[in-house]
Amino acid sequence: MKVATENEPVTQMRIIKLSKTPSLSKKSILTYSISTSPDGELFFKIISNDGGGFWNAEFVSLGSIQKVTQDIPFEKPITSYVLHPLFKGKSVNTPAFLMAVLQAEKLVQPALGREKCFLRCDPNEFMSNINALIQSNINLTVNDGEIASGKESNAAPELVAKKSASKSSKKVPIVAP
């Protein structure tokens, strides 16, 4: 998979995780990926939404998420609004969808007694799990045609996993949260 930003050339991305999670409203199920660039930077991407709402399908780096949250104390509740600068001029749904992904990955947790508020979590467990996936050489791909038909039928998209050292592929289930 390739990604390009406004001022950067196309870069080869390696998908290391594909998963599903409910949206924050619980009205839809989001399918998302976690990928790495050749230099090891981590990226999140919303792949599909079975509820039909619009979203931005661009890669969002963990570094950019950390940059917009770095000055917020861990004990101070945040909402998806804090992620809006990452999507300026894009779909207004995407920050909340990304917050749902961050919750699924245990990078944030609901703030008790505060509706739609979250507390940032220590990223060590997340990074440990991600580093294990990186070391495994897993390289997942998403078949775009099957995603399109999956959205129309409300079925989960088919995911195809390939080990980077192997030419054969096998279908794997989406990892449930």
FENDAFEN-V145506 format. One record per pair of residues at least 12 apart in sequence whose ideal C-beta (glycine too) atoms are under 6 Angstrom apart, sorted by the first residue. I is the first residue (numbers start at 1). J is the second residue. Records with the same first field share a line. If there is no record, write none. Layout:
BEGIN
I->J / J
END
This chain:
BEGIN
1->13
3->59
11->37
13->35
14->36 / 139
15->33 / 35 / 140
16->34 / 36 / 133 / 138
17->34 / 133
18->33 / 140 / 159 / 174
19->175
20->174
21->100 / 104 / 177
23->100
24->96 / 100
27->51
28->49 / 50 / 51
29->50
30->46 / 49 / 97 / 100
31->47 / 48 / 157
32->46 / 47 / 101
33->45 / 47
41->61
42->62
43->59 / 61
44->60 / 101
45->59
46->97
48->147 / 151 / 157
50->154
53->93
54->91 / 93
55->91 / 93 / 94 / 97
56->87 / 90 / 91 / 94
60->86
64->86
68->82 / 85
74->120
77->111 / 114 / 117
78->118
79->116 / 117
80->95 / 96 / 99
83->95 / 98
104->177
105->126
106->121 / 126
107->121 / 123 / 126
108->120
109->121
137->164
139->162 / 164
140->161
141->160
143->158 / 160
146->158
156->174
159->172 / 174
END
